[in-house]
């Protein structure tokens, strides 16, 4: 059970990180455009 959690955690973190990163990039992009 612990192994499953350890394997699933990085995947979720990656998804959250990529989501935040995309939002961050779009924010900067919009600021530069406007």
C-alpha positions as CSV (number, residue, x, y, z in Angstrom):
1,X,0.0,0.0,0.0
2,X,2.8,2.4,0.9
3,X,4.5,1.6,-2.4
4,X,1.3,2.6,-4.3
5,X,1.2,5.9,-2.5
6,X,4.8,6.6,-3.2
7,X,4.3,5.9,-6.9
8,X,1.1,7.9,-7.2
9,X,2.4,11.0,-5.3
10,X,5.0,12.2,-7.8
11,X,2.5,11.8,-10.6
12,X,0.0,14.0,-8.9
13,X,2.7,16.5,-7.9
14,X,3.8,16.7,-11.6
15,X,0.3,17.4,-12.7
16,X,-0.2,20.1,-10.1
17,X,3.2,21.6,-10.9
18,X,2.6,21.6,-14.7
19,X,-0.8,23.2,-14.1
20,X,0.6,26.0,-11.9
21,X,3.5,26.4,-14.3
22,X,1.2,26.8,-17.3
23,X,-0.9,29.4,-15.4
24,X,2.3,31.3,-14.4
25,X,3.5,31.4,-18.0
26,X,0.2,32.6,-19.3
27,X,0.1,35.3,-16.7
28,X,3.6,36.5,-17.7
29,X,2.7,36.3,-21.3
30,X,-0.5,38.3,-20.8
31,X,1.4,40.9,-18.8
32,X,4.0,41.3,-21.6
33,X,1.3,41.6,-24.3
34,X,-0.8,44.1,-22.4
